[in-house]
Amino acid sequence: MTLTVAIQMDPIESVDIDADSTFVLALEAQKRGYELFHYLPKDLAYVDGQVQARACPLRVRRDYGNHFTLGEPRLINLAQDADVVLMRQDPPFDMAYITATHLLELVHPKTLVVNDPAHVRNAPEKLFVTRFEGVMPPTLITSDPQQIKAFREQYQDVILKPLFGNGGAGVFHVKPGDENLNSLLELFTELYREPIIVQQYLADVRAGDKRIILVDGRPVGAVNRVPAEGEARSNMHVGGRPERCALTPREEEICAIIGPALKERGLIFVGIDVIGDYLTEINVTSPTGIQEINRFDGVCLESEVWDAIEAHYQSTRES
């Protein structure tokens, strides 16, 4: 199959070619003979009924300091000039992100957008989890300081985080006896208009926060991320150490609970976070972890992702 793929992402010059999932997706697409274009979210436009992007032809290679070549920018009509759009920019999941989903929804599924933009919009990672019973740790989502204080009184050891943050930014571990809760609530009120998410602290995080990759609702690999000493967050860009791991029966159960909903919504490439027995986040925007799993397990998950995309693309042509 020959496809023209437009990749909507952050600046490609800034990616870590040993860790970035979009980079290996582009490498695999190029290996398959696809024509690639790169553009930034700000290059997306609606013009007289057309959704356009000012995009550059893209070539990629695993060559440190020389990992990409961009051709001259040109305006492309995403409904006519592209077969697939990969929506891969990182959050924040703000109004700019939501606007991009509305624009891309105008071309989907004639041009297959991965992941389905309407369902990306409706599945913010910390809220989407609430749709599934029996998988979350004790959780409160509110703007009410009194409710937050009562929750902290009940569970003592809690995590506070912004509802639409990413990458571990703004995550605070409030231990029993910590006197900073009021100051943190004031800070959150100044920085965010949205409610705060508060969860019982899971001591199991010291053993790791597992990232599980699902393709078309099916788990295909996992990597454990162990937080650094003195750090409550396990994200690898803040010092989390990746470890090889296998899925536990409980994690298989969680995947079986959420998998059909992901598949039904056209959420082809998803990363979930599991601590102990609990699902904490469902990342449908720009999940990472492919390269770490590939190295530990000797697999090629980007190939599985493209196999699924090709199957979905073929099904849209037949319907």
Buried (B, 14 or more C-beta within 10 A) or exposed (E): EEBBBBBBBBEBEEBEBEBBBBBBBBBBBBEBEBBBBBBBBEBBEEEEEBBBBBBBBBEBEEEEEEBBEBEEBEEBBBBEBBBBBBBBBBBBBEEEBEBBBEBBBBBBBBBBBBBBBBBBBBBBBBBBBEEBEEBBBEBBBEBEBEBBBEBBEEBBBBBBBBBBBBBBEBBBBBEEEBEEBEEBBEBBEEEBEBBBBBBBBBEBBEBBBBBBBBBBBBBBBBBBBBBEEEBBBBBBEBBBEBBEBEBBEBBEEBBEBBBEBBBEBBBBBBBBBBBBBBBBBBBBBBBBBBBBBBEBBEBBBBBBBBBBBBEBBEEBEEE
